[in-house]
C-alpha cells in the first residue's frame, strides 16, 4: 500500500484562515484603542509563532522566508510579553491604534502567504 497522503494545502489554508480571523479581530480592536486580553493573547501569540514556523518548509526558497522568520520571533517575544504582563502595562490608546495598523500589515502578509501557496 502507498503511504497516506497528508493534505498539506488544505491544512495550510485552514491554519491561514484562523490567522486571518485573529488579525482582522486584532486590527479591529487595536484601531479602536482596545487590546486582546492577556490569557487569550498569550495563546494567540504562540499559535501565530507556530503558524509562521509551519509555513517555513512550505515556502523554502521563497523570498518570504526572512519575513516569516521575523514574524515568528516577534510572536514568541509577544507571547512572553503577554505572559509577563508587559504589554498591558505599556498599552495606551495611541499605541494600541498603532498596533491595529501593524495587525493590518500582518494581515496583508498572511494573505500573501496564502496566495503564494496556490
NORRA-V976625 format. One record per pair of residues at least 4 apart in sequence whose ideal C-beta (glycine too) atoms are under 6 Angstrom apart, sorted by the first residue. I is the first residue (numbers start at 1). J is the second residue. Records with the same first field share a line. If there is no record, write none. Layout:
BEGIN
I->J + J
END
This chain:
BEGIN
7->11
12->117
15->51
16->114
19->51 + 110
22->44
23->103 + 106 + 107
26->30 + 103
27->100 + 103 + 104
29->34
30->96 + 99 + 100 + 103
31->97 + 100
33->93 + 96 + 97
35->91 + 96
36->40 + 41
38->82
40->44
41->82
42->79 + 82 + 83
45->75 + 78 + 79 + 82
46->79
48->75
49->72 + 75 + 76
52->68 + 71 + 72
53->72
55->59 + 68 + 113
56->68
59->64
64->68
81->86 + 87
82->87
91->95 + 96
END
